Amino acid sequence: MLNMMNQKAMLDLLLTGRKIGAAEALRLGILSRAVPIDQLARELDDVLQHLFRGSAAAIRRSKQFVRECETLTYQQGMAAATEKAVLGVGSPEMRNGIDAFLDKQEAKWS
C-alpha cells in the first residue's frame, strides 16, 4: 500500500488512525473500484469474466512483475518491462493468444 498513495495521505491515515469510506479510499488509490452493494454481484461477475479470459500463467507473471517493479526507478521498470516482453515473444502461449485474437475467438489456456 505504501506506493499506492502519496506520502501526505499515507501519513495522515497512519498517524491519525482515522477510518475512511470507500469514496475516499478510491480517491487515494487504495481501491481500484467501488460499487453500491446492490451492484456488487454483477461487478464481481464482470471482473471475474475478464480475468478468466486471460492465461492464469500470464496473470501470475504480471502480478509478480508489478511487485518486482515497486522498488525500481521508472527507467529500471521500463527496462524490465522491455526484457519481459522480449522474453515472451514467440512463446506458445503468446502465439495462442495472437491466433485467437486474429481469428476473433476466445483463447484456450492450459
C-alpha positions in Angstrom: 0.0 0.0 0.0 3.0 2.3 0.5 3.4 3.1 -3.2 -0.4 3.3 -3.9 -0.9 6.7 -2.3 1.0 9.9 -1.7 3.1 10.3 1.4 0.9 13.0 2.9 -2.2 10.9 2.7 -0.4 7.8 4.0 1.0 9.7 7.0 -2.5 11.2 7.7 -4.0 7.8 7.9 -1.1 6.2 9.8 -0.8 9.0 12.4 -4.5 9.7 13.0 -5.8 6.1 12.6 -9.0 7.6 11.2 -11.4 5.5 9.2 -12.2 6.3 5.7 -15.1 5.4 3.4 -15.0 3.8 0.0 -15.1 7.1 -1.9 -12.0 8.4 -0.2 -10.2 5.1 -0.5 -10.9 5.2 -4.2 -9.7 8.8 -4.5 -6.5 7.9 -2.6 -5.8 4.9 -4.9 -6.2 2.3 -2.2 -9.2 0.8 -4.1 -9.4 0.3 -7.8 -13.2 0.5 -7.8 -16.2 0.9 -5.5 -19.8 0.0 -6.3 -23.1 0.2 -4.4 -23.9 -3.1 -2.6 -26.8 -3.8 -5.0 -24.4 -3.8 -7.9 -21.6 -5.8 -6.2 -22.5 -9.3 -7.5 -22.8 -8.0 -11.1 -19.5 -6.1 -10.8 -17.8 -9.2 -9.4 -19.1 -11.4 -12.2 -17.8 -8.8 -14.7 -14.4 -8.7 -13.2 -14.1 -12.5 -13.0 -15.3 -12.8 -16.6 -12.5 -10.5 -17.7 -9.9 -12.3 -15.5 -10.8 -15.7 -16.8 -10.3 -14.6 -20.4 -6.6 -14.4 -19.7 -4.0 -17.0 -19.1 -3.5 -17.9 -15.5 0.2 -18.1 -16.1 0.3 -14.7 -17.6 -1.7 -13.2 -14.8 0.6 -14.8 -12.3 3.7 -13.4 -14.1 2.1 -9.9 -14.4 1.4 -9.8 -10.6 4.9 -10.9 -9.9 6.3 -8.2 -12.3 4.3 -5.5 -10.7 5.6 -6.4 -7.2 9.1 -6.5 -8.5 8.7 -3.0 -10.0 7.7 -1.5 -6.7 11.4 -0.9 -5.8 12.6 0.1 -9.3 13.0 3.6 -10.7 11.0 4.5 -13.8 13.9 3.7 -16.1 14.6 0.4 -14.4 11.0 -0.5 -14.7 10.9 0.3 -18.4 14.0 -1.8 -19.0 12.5 -4.7 -17.0 9.2 -4.4 -18.9 11.1 -4.5 -22.2 13.1 -7.5 -21.2 9.9 -9.4 -20.1 8.1 -8.5 -23.3 11.0 -9.7 -25.4 11.2 -13.0 -23.5 7.5 -13.6 -24.2 7.7 -13.0 -28.0 7.3 -16.3 -29.9 6.2 -18.3 -26.9 3.5 -20.9 -27.5 1.2 -19.0 -25.1 1.7 -15.7 -26.9 1.2 -17.4 -30.3 -2.1 -19.0 -29.0 -3.3 -15.6 -27.8 -2.4 -13.8 -31.1 -4.0 -16.6 -33.2 -7.2 -16.4 -31.1 -7.3 -12.7 -31.4 -6.8 -12.8 -35.2 -9.5 -15.5 -35.5 -11.8 -13.5 -33.3 -12.0 -16.4 -30.9 -11.5 -16.8 -27.2 -8.1 -18.1 -26.4 -8.0 -21.5 -24.7 -5.4 -21.5 -22.0 -3.9 -24.6 -20.5 
